[in-house]
């Protein structure tokens, strides 16, 4: 009788650090992890469309090549999948108080990847997504009504602690990687 091979989980926790999650493939450059992964080198060791959910929790701000990372997570995410990227907001102390942060993120940082963005500044990459952005207020920011917070967050520091981008990849069936 042939031994049944266990299927790889369809969820990826990329840049997991010590946040190892059950039911996920936990990938990081350092152990402990399930898959050792240097995010600055492609291709990542996963087949196209391997994952239905990809989590990057406080990782992308540490990466010097974010365009390449975004292109790779687009490749390995299934067409109906979700990619959740959580990063410190650019004018929050969480963004600039860590010397290992090499990049800052505004609520509109990824808008050029969004197929619904009108008046794009430039084509940073051929990959596209549908993107929902969620601002997470700081303790002080929670005292401000949400509509006002959305306006003030870009000019008054420390109102927003983090931003979450929820991306759904848009994949063209005529593309050679799909």
Secondary structure, 3 states (H helix, E strand, C coil): CCCCCCCCCCEEEECCCCCCCCCCEEEECCCCCCEECCCCCCCCCCCCCCEEEEEEECCHHHCCCHHHHHHHHHHHEEEEEEEEEEEEECCCHHHHCCCCCCCCECCCCCHHHECCCCCCCCCCCCCEEEEEEEEEECCCHHHCCHHHHHHHCCCCCCCEEEEEEEEEEECCCCCCCC
